[in-house]
Amino acid sequence: MGVGCRFAHSPTLRRSPSVATRSRRRFDDDDFTPFTPFTLPPSAHSTAEITDLSEPDDSVDEPCWSSYPDATHGPEPTPPWVIASPGAIDTDLGVMKTGKEADVSLLRRQFEGRSTLLAVKQYRDAQHRMFHRDAGYLEGRRVRRSRENRAMATRTSFGRDLIAGQWAAAEFAVLSRLWRAGAAVPYPVQLDGTELMMEFIGDHDDGNGVAAPRLAELRTDRRQASELYDQLREALLALAEAGYAHGDLSAYNVLVHRERLVLIDLPQAIDLVGNPQGFDYLQRDCRNICSWFTARGVAADDEALAAELLRTLPRAQ
């Protein structure tokens, strides 16, 4: 996707009216950071080169063609809403979320009267992002060349680039496997380098999109919370059957769209067989999410949940 095609315009994205306005935030929760336009200081105008605005700029109206034909595609069967035509036009609708490791924006893809919205996750390069405590998450992930493994272990500049490239590919692979297994995750549409496009979870409001709220942002009664916990348990069982733990599960990494629960942010998914710390991550996931439900009156036992997930794991081997 060309640079000139991104951020063509950025309307304000609206959230669901069911979101709590004063939900408690974690200290590491991602916040939207507005972009500040660059302007020259007054003293610079005398020496700055001024562009003749009377000359037409042919690049302004040039369409941004879909990157789908040149990207790695998601698993089959491809959902009918996916637009695969090389003649489709991509329009960036602005940033939905900024984070330490990646930014997520909203994209509209159109072709011959059809339109769909996609969430675009762009991982930062090695100079601008790094997962906290990523060494533990990377255990069990190895590349073929010993030089690359050494570079990743010692965190050289080359090694950090390799690590950054692994996160997008890892999330795409995990989402693909889980979607095939019927787990409650977004469909991964395509992967192009460090850019991952996936199903937008939310309502399509005149083509602009209303993002689904995170679980942490909801006000729920005990009955609603109990129903959501049942869905979460089924989602975690699907992950365990595929051999994974989420690795960073909390109420901030779960979306709720029309009473349907969807797990997101899976680049740090843990291979429960290949990672020697896999069981520790699984137990931490269970503690974090069960504490949220327990506070809302649900009998969520983290030890019992972890034990149930571990009993499910042998079926994935």
Beta strands, then each sheet from edge to edge (+ up, - down):
strand 1: 14-15
strand 2: 72-73
strand 3: 89-98
strand 4: 102-111
strand 5: 114-123
strand 6: 188-192
strand 7: 195-199
strand 8: 202-203
strand 9: 210-211
strand 10: 244-245
strand 11: 254-257
strand 12: 260-263
strand 13: 270-271
sheet 1: 1+ 9+ 8-
sheet 2: 2+ 6- 7+ 5- 4+ 3-
sheet 3: 10+ 13-
sheet 4: 11+ 12-
end
